[in-house]
């Protein structure tokens, strides 16, 4: 039977866990509340952007026509539809650019909203380099698509096929993933699902709004990483010594990756405008000051977060088990055991990080291979140097998280052991 003292001690420990967990949740909610206020005050929507001096063509239109929407009853809506019939499909030449384009004319039936059941004709054009894939966007009967319809006085006057609908298979694959987590993980699987949802919440409701508000992307990435790391480890492992060691190692690794990224991005004179998405963001939000170089560094930090967390918790857990198995182990031996575990998983985790980046950049690598550029030419191209920096900085952060976790873990474990011995002797 447990003594009254042991029960009291367990009760206090549980109370501390609950209080610390609630404190983390309260801090997170505070960040979320502030981010909502900042986002609402600083983020411009599309309508606001169209009325600024950066888009004079819209100003002229508004002066002459008082906007198409008000005078002509013009309205645009996007909704799901099903292809009833493919009327025609052929290749034309764009009269302005001379580039070949695929043209599809279809009849479609709306599947949702107030216009459900109505049929109409819609067109689709695809060009080489189009995101939908020139030569691959072949519409057939019964395909479900997204269409953009143009309305005048409530009547459909024109429509364009935007893309295929992909919601059902997307939800199915997410459902399979969650089901397997719950099936094999059981209680831990539930915790994993909760922490994953919390991670997405922090990224979309805290980090991204603050990025649009103009805050430093690197600081935001490190803060986001710290919140995600602490909440994940506390949820999965509780508020323990190994959790503190793993959190310290993860934050140390991320900070190391950030420092490396800052130093070398400046020496490489990287702009952060190396891809189509960055340039589109620059054009779309001209009224918001976005630090694209900082955004690049933030992406490197967040991209390395998962691998660094994995390494840190593996080392901390192993050291905790070694201490429990042999309480008399010395500090040096405990530190060495942590480093040995880190060395064993370092190679595979670095490979995981590198292969993830290679997989994401595979079309880029194929393009470089096809053009047969020399190394001296490639090493000056920003889009390739960015991928090299992303891989190297993330891997360096991962490697440095090993000694940081081992050092912090050794200090914490041995200090707690010393305190327990003093209490027992007293």
N, C-alpha and C positions, 0 to 999 in steps of 0.2 A: 504493500500500500504506500501511496505517496504521503509524505509528511505535509503538515500544514504550511511549513516554510516553502517547500517546493511548489505547492499549489499557488501560494501567494506570488512567488517569483515568476511562475508561468503566466499568471494573470497580469502582472505588471508588464511582462515582455509583450504579451498580446495587446495590451492597451497601448504600449509604445508603437507597435506596428500599425495599429489602427489610426493613431494620431498622426504618425508620419505619412501614412498613405493619404489621409484626408488633407493634410497640409499640401502634399503634392497636387492633389486634385484641385484644391482651392487656388493655388498659384497658377495652375494651368487655366482654370476658368477665368482668372483675372487677366492673364495674357490674352485669352480669347476675347474677352469683353473690350479690352483696349484695342485689339486689332480690328474689331468690328467698327469701333468709333473712327479709328484712323482710316480704315478702308473706305467707309462711307463719306468721309470728308475729303479724301485725296484722290480716289480712283475715278477717272473719267469714264463714262460709258460711251458707246458709239455715237449716240445722238449729240453728246456734248462735244466730242472730238470733231464732228462734222461742222460744227458752228464756229470753229476757231480759225485764226488766220492761217494756220498751216494748210487748210483746205479751201482756198479762195474760190474754187469752182462751185462749192456748195453755197458760199455766200452769194455768188452771182445768181445762182438758181433761185435762191430764196428771195432776192430782191425783185426778180422778174416774175416768178410764178407763185411766190409765197408758199413754196414747197409743193411737190406733187401730191403729197398726202392730203393737204387741206383743200386745194382748189379742184383737183380732179378725182377725189375719192379713191386714190391709189393706195393699195395696201398689199403687203407681202406676208405670206405665211408659209411655214414649213411643216409638213405632215407626212405620215406614212401612207403609201398607196400600193396597189397590186397591179402589175402589168396584165391587161386584158388581151391586148393584141399588139404585135410589132408591125406597124404600118409600112415602114421602109427603113433600110439601113444601108448606107453607102459611104464612100470616102470622097470628100470634097477638098478643094484647095482654098485656103484662107485668102480672100482677095487682097487683104492688107499686107500680110507677111509672106504669102506664097507657101506657107507650111501646110502639109497635108493634115486633114482633121477628119475624124470619124463622126458621122452624123446619124443619129437614131431618132425616128419619129414613132411614138407609141401611143396607144390608148390605155389609160389607167383609171382605176377605181379607188377613190379615197376610202381608207379603212378606219378613220377616227375623226372625232370632232363633229362640228355642226354640219360639215359637208360630207359626212359619211354616206357612201353609196353612190355619190355623183361620179360620173365618168367624164373624162376630158382628154384632150390631146396634149402630150408633153414632148419636149425635145431634149436631146443630150448631145453635147459636143465634147470630144476628147482629143487632146493634142499630144505629140511626143513630149515627154517630160511632165505630163499631167499627173497629179497625185493618184488618180484612179487607175492609171495604167493604160497607155495607148495600145490598142490591139487586144486588150484583155477585158475591157468593159463591154461585154456582149450581153445585151438585154434580151431575155426570152420570156415567153408567156408564163404567167404565175409567179414571176420574180417579185419579191417585196422590196420596194425602194423608198427613199426619201425624196420628196418632190418639193420644190418651191413654187407656190402658185401666186399669181398676181391677180388682185381683185379690184374691180371698179364698180362701185355701188353694190357690192356684195356678189357680183358675178365674176366667175373665173374667165379671164381674158387671155392668159398665157401661163405656161408652166414649164419648168425645167427639172429634169431628173438630176438630183445631186449625187446620190450614191446608193449602194445597196443598204438595206437594214441589217444590222448585225447584233441587235439586242438579245434575241433568244439564245444563240450559241454562246454569247458572252456570259449571260447569266448561268447557263448550263455548266460551262467550264469553271466558273467561280463556285457554283454549288458543289461540283465534284471535289474541288480543292478543299472546301470547308468540311464536306462530309468525311473525306479521308483523314483530315486533321482530327475530327471528333472521334472517328472510328478507332484509329490507332493511338491517338494521344489521350483519349478519354478526358480526365480532369485537366491534364496539361494541355490537351488540345483545345479545350474551352478557353483556357487562359491565353493560348496562342492566338485564337480568333479575336479575343477581346483586345489584346495588345496590338494586333495588326490593325484593327479598326481604330484604335486610339492613335496609332502612328499616322494613318491616313488623315484623321481628323486634325491633328497638329499641323501636318503639312499644308492641307487645303484651307484650314480656318485660322492658322496663325502665321506660318512662314510666308505663304504666297501673298496674302493681303499686305503684310509688312514690306515685302519686296516691291509691290506696286506703290506703296506709300513712300518709297525712296530710302528706306533704311539700309544700312550696310549689309550686303548679302553674306559676307564671310562671318560676321558676328551672328547673324540670324541662323546660318547653317550650323555653327558650333552650338548655339543655344538650343536649336531644335534637336540636334544630336544628343545633347545632354538630357533634355526632357524625355525624349524617346528612350534613351538608354536606361535612365533611372526608372521610368515607369515600367518598362519591359522586364528588367531584372527583378524589381520589387514584386511585380505581379507573378513572375514565374518562380523565383527563388525565395521570396520574402525579404525582409529587411535584415540581412545577415552580414557577417564579416566578408564573406566571399562576394556578396553583392556590391559592397563598398569598394572592394579591390577591383572588381570588374568594371564598375562605373569609372573609377579613377583611371584605369588603364585605357578604357575606351576614349574618354575625354582627352587624355594625354596623347593618344594616337591621332585623334582627329585634329588636335591643335598642332601636332607635328606636321601632319599633311597640309594644314592651312599655311603654316610658315613656309614650308617648301614650295607650295603653290604660289604664294605671294612673291617670294624671292625670284623664282624662275620665270613666272609670267611677266614680271617687270623687265628682267634681263632679256627675255625673248621678244619683248614689245608686243605682246598679244593684245588684241582689241576685244576679243570675245564675240566678234561678229563674223564667225567662221562658217555658219550654217544658215540655211534658208529660214528656219524658225526664228533665229535671232534677228535677222533682217526684217522679217514680217512684224515681229514685236516692236522693233524700232519705228517702223512706219505707222503701225496701228496706234501706238501710244506715244505720239510725239510730245504731248503735253505733260507726260510723266517722266521725270529724270531717272532713268534706269542705268545702273552701273553694270555694263555688260561684261567687263573684265571681272568684276566681283561676282557676277552671276555665274561665270565660268568656274571660278574658284569654289563657289557654293555647291555647284553640281559635283565637283570633284570630292568635296567633303561628304556630301550626302551619299554619293555613289560608293564610297569606301566604308560607310557606317556599318552596314550589315556584316561584312567580313571582319572588321575590327571588333565588333561586339562578340562575334563567334569565338575569336581567338581569346579575348579577354576573359570571358566566362568559362571557357574550357580550362585555362590556366588556373584561375581562381578556384574553381571546383576541385581540380586535381590537388592543389596545395591544401585545401581544406580537408580532403579525404586523407592525405598523407599525415597531416597533423593529428587527425582523430585516430589513425592506425598506430602512430608512434608519437605520443605526446612529448617524449624526451628528445626528439629530433632538434638539432641545433639550427640557429638562424641560417647559417651558411648552407647547411644541407637542405633546408626547406626552400631557400632561394634557388639553389641548384636544381632541385626537382622541378620547380616552376619553369625555369629556363629550359630544362630538357624537354618538358611537355611542349613549350613554345616552339622549340627547334623542330620537333617532330611534325607539328601542324603548320609551321610557317611556309614550307614549300608548297603544300597542297592548297592552302588558302591564298597564297600569292598567285598560284596558277588559276584558281577559281576567279580571282579578280581580273587577271589579265585576259582569260578566255571569255569572260562576260563582256569586256570591252571589245575584244576582237569580234565576237559574235554580233554585237551591235553595229560595228563598223565594217562588216564583211562586204557589202556592196562597194564601199569606198575603197577597200583593199583590192577588189576585183578591177575597179576602174583604174587604179594606179598600175596594176599589173598589165592591163590591156594597153595602156599608153607607153609602157616600157620606159618610164622616166629613170634617170640615173639617181643614185643616192644623193649626190650633191644638189640635184634639183629638188628632190623630195624634202630634204631636211629644211628647206626654206619655206615650205608651204604651211600656212598657219593651221589649216584644218587637220593636217597630219601631225604637226607638232603638238597641237592641243590634245590629241589622243595619246601621244607619247607621255605628255605631262600628266594627263589624267591617270594613266596606268602607273607611272613611276611614283607620283606623289601618294596615291592611294596605297601602293605596296610599301612605301617607306613608312607611312603612318601605321600600317599593319605590323611591320617589323618592330618599330619602336614601342608599340603597345605591349610587346612581350616583356621587356625588362621593366617597364613602368608597372605593369600588373604584378610581376614577381616581387619587385621591391615593396610596393604598397601592401601586397598580400602578406609578405613576411613581417613587416612592421606591425600591421594590424593584428594578425593571428598571434604573434608572440606577446604583444602588449596586452591583449585580452587574457592570454594564458597567465601572464604575470599578475594581473589584477585578481584573477580567480584564486591563484595560490595565496596571495596576500589576504584575501577575504577568508580563505579556509584556515590559514594560520592564526588569524585574529579571532 
